[in-house]
Amino acid sequence: MSRVYNFSAGPSVLPLEVLEKAQKEMLNYNGSGMSVMEMSHRSSLYQDIIDRAEKSLRDIMGIPDNYKVLFLTGGASTQFAMIPMNLMKKGKIDIVHTGAWTKAAIPEARRFGKVNIVASSEDEGFTYIPELDKSKFDPDADYFHITTNNTIAGTRFTELPDTGSVDLVADMSSNILSEVYDVSKFALIFAGAQKNMGPAGVTVVIIREDLIGRADDSVPTMFNFKTFADSGSMYNTPPTYPIYICGMVFDWVKSMGGVEGIYRRNVEKADLLYNFLDESKMFKGTVRKKDRSLMNIPFVTGNPDLDSAFIKGAGARGIVNLKGHRSVGGMRASIYNAMPVEGVKELVSFMKEFETANS
Ligand SMILES: *Cc1c(COP(=O)(O)O)cnc(C)c1O
């Protein structure tokens, strides 16, 4: 059986070693005679799985002791509402509008207070990260929301905004664990697992402890961070199997030289593709150079028929899921942590071949 090079934006490629280990443990986890899926979340065996997953994530991200790690459900999208429900006290936040995911987050936050868009790159289809003018920041905002990597547009913040004493909240769904971040610079980091951590179904929230317990009584139990912080993410049944896989992915990151090692490999992969895009006469990147993502790389030929032929030809070679998001068109190669260097080499070599054959 042969595996493809899967460039899907999410859910996306997972490390082969992790899948093989899961396969080996599928019918009989650690001598228990059952799969992790069949196990009570209240068993000591499962407690050990979730504890080790958390510890491994704390190790690779260097998460300080005054932060809680929560394993939640509902996807990153639920956080667009859950965060304002818990963190809005004065009823106003700042946000940098950089694409589809802030477009979704803004109206959710508006249900709970005022949203000040401090900068936006909508004027050019979100193909860049806007310059930030600090005089537009509200020093009295409850928090400041950014999307560190924009999965659809293919941009990334290469520098974090200096928000002074205002808490920084980051949607890291598509680049968590892809580069080193100093967690202490953030009040809250959230990420759906299905891009860089594991299967869909679990959302990781890393939250500074003093922000827990701020929600008022109108906030339902299942939407209150305190519920999950007080119960070790076990108030109700957590997404047990996705957490188990995430734990193995965290261990895999460690084995790859940690987030630093993974970052070096990500730069190598992104350079391979960007360098070719910069020299190609057929394929063009769609994003301002200085803001290019290391994870999601959109590119176009400018000719929809050529784009389709390219995607079809790539598929026949086992290079799959390259169709671009409908808002950008063309192609998008998502090269998350688990995409091997060989996969990107294979893609670039097919691009070269296709260009030669069609020009
Ligand atoms: C995928 C994605 C989301 C949405 O995640 P869900 O888990 O599907 O809700 C939000 N933000 C970013 C940056 C994403 O890449």
The ligand as an SDF file (V2000), in Angstrom:
LIG
                    3D

 15 15  0  0  0  0  0  0  0  0999 V2000
   -8.8470   25.8030   10.6140 C   0  0  0  0  0  0  0  0  0  0  0  0
   -8.7960   27.0820   11.3410 C   0  0  0  0  0  0  0  0  0  0  0  0
   -9.8460   27.5120   12.1720 C   0  0  0  0  0  0  0  0  0  0  0  0
  -11.1230   26.7350   12.3250 C   0  0  0  0  0  0  0  0  0  0  0  0
  -10.8980   25.5840   13.0260 O   0  0  0  0  0  0  0  0  0  0  0  0
  -12.1100   24.5920   13.4070 P   0  0  0  0  0  0  0  0  0  0  0  0
  -11.4080   23.6410   14.3240 O   0  0  0  0  0  0  0  0  0  0  0  0
  -12.5710   23.9650   12.1340 O   0  0  0  0  0  0  0  0  0  0  0  0
  -13.1700   25.3780   14.0830 O   0  0  0  0  0  0  0  0  0  0  0  0
   -9.6950   28.7020   12.8500 C   0  0  0  0  0  0  0  0  0  0  0  0
   -8.5750   29.4380   12.7300 N   0  0  0  0  0  0  0  0  0  0  0  0
   -7.5490   29.0590   11.9280 C   0  0  0  0  0  0  0  0  0  0  0  0
   -6.3370   29.9130   11.8320 C   0  0  0  0  0  0  0  0  0  0  0  0
   -7.6320   27.8700   11.2090 C   0  0  0  0  0  0  0  0  0  0  0  0
   -6.6120   27.4950   10.4280 O   0  0  0  0  0  0  0  0  0  0  0  0
  1  2  1  0
  2  3  1  0
  2 14  2  0
  3  4  1  0
  3 10  2  0
  4  5  1  0
  5  6  1  0
  6  7  2  0
  6  8  1  0
  6  9  1  0
 10 11  1  0
 11 12  2  0
 12 13  1  0
 12 14  1  0
 14 15  1  0
M  END
$$$$
